[in-house]
Every structure is written in structure tokens, then in C-alpha cells.
Amino acid sequence: MFAYGRTIHEDCPRRAHFDAGRFAGQFGDENHRQGYCLYKLGCKGPATHANCSIKHFCEVPGAWPIGIGHPCVGCTEQQLAFQVPLHTTVDIERPTPPDTYPPIHADQPGPSPLETGLGGAVVGAALGAAYMHSRKLDKEPPAEAGKEE
């Protein structure tokens, strides 16, 4: 289970790009250089059960296909390894993150434009009233202390 219990896709360092819909279109393009997901280039990680994304070859960081910028070839899966053409995509069992992950988008919408405008008007009125009160205090003569009668 430690080696084949999860798919490479679940722990892939490029997984956030997959979830955000950012993919490399071809080798060497700008998205590929920025480390976007390699699924559209034929990555078999979503269907490959292995721990390559956690335990790299010979304990060398980045020494695995995705670490050097090449899609996973699915070498541990009998149905994929050298059975499916190298740069063709595979079907994904769970294309979205599991329910245990926090949602990317909030369940409730933010404030409406009307609420934002009303809040701005209230804050503006309070600031205007404070300014007018400070001007009124500036015009009053100071109280004379120690005035003799």
C-alpha cells in the first residue's frame, strides 16, 4: 500500500495547475516552462498507482519523469506501460479533488454592488461628519484658564 496505494496524480507537484485548468500545450512552450500540468501532453499519472511523486528514483529530488518535464508513462500499470501510445491522454477516474480538500470557491457570494455602495456611503457620511465637527472645534475660541474676576 505504501508504494501503490495512491495515484501519482494525487501527490503530483503540478496538481494545483491541473485543478486550476492550466496545462502545457507542447514541449518547450511557455506553460511547459512555468511548470503547468502535463496531462494534455500524455501524462498517465491520473491512472498510475505508484509513489514516484513522493519517493524519487535513488532518493534524488526531481529524478523522475515529471521532475524533468516529461509526462508520466505509467510504467507500473500493466494496462498502460507500453500498451498505450506514449503521448496520448488517459481517462481520469476522479477529475476533481476529493471532498476532503477545502473548496476553491466560497459557498456564499461576496457582497453585491448595492451593499458595497451603501457601505461606502455610510463610511463617507461618518468621515464627513467627523471633519465638519473638527472644523467647528477649530473656530471656537479657547476657554481661558485662570480668568480673574
Order of alpha helices (4+ residues) and beta strands (2+ residues): alpha-alpha-alpha
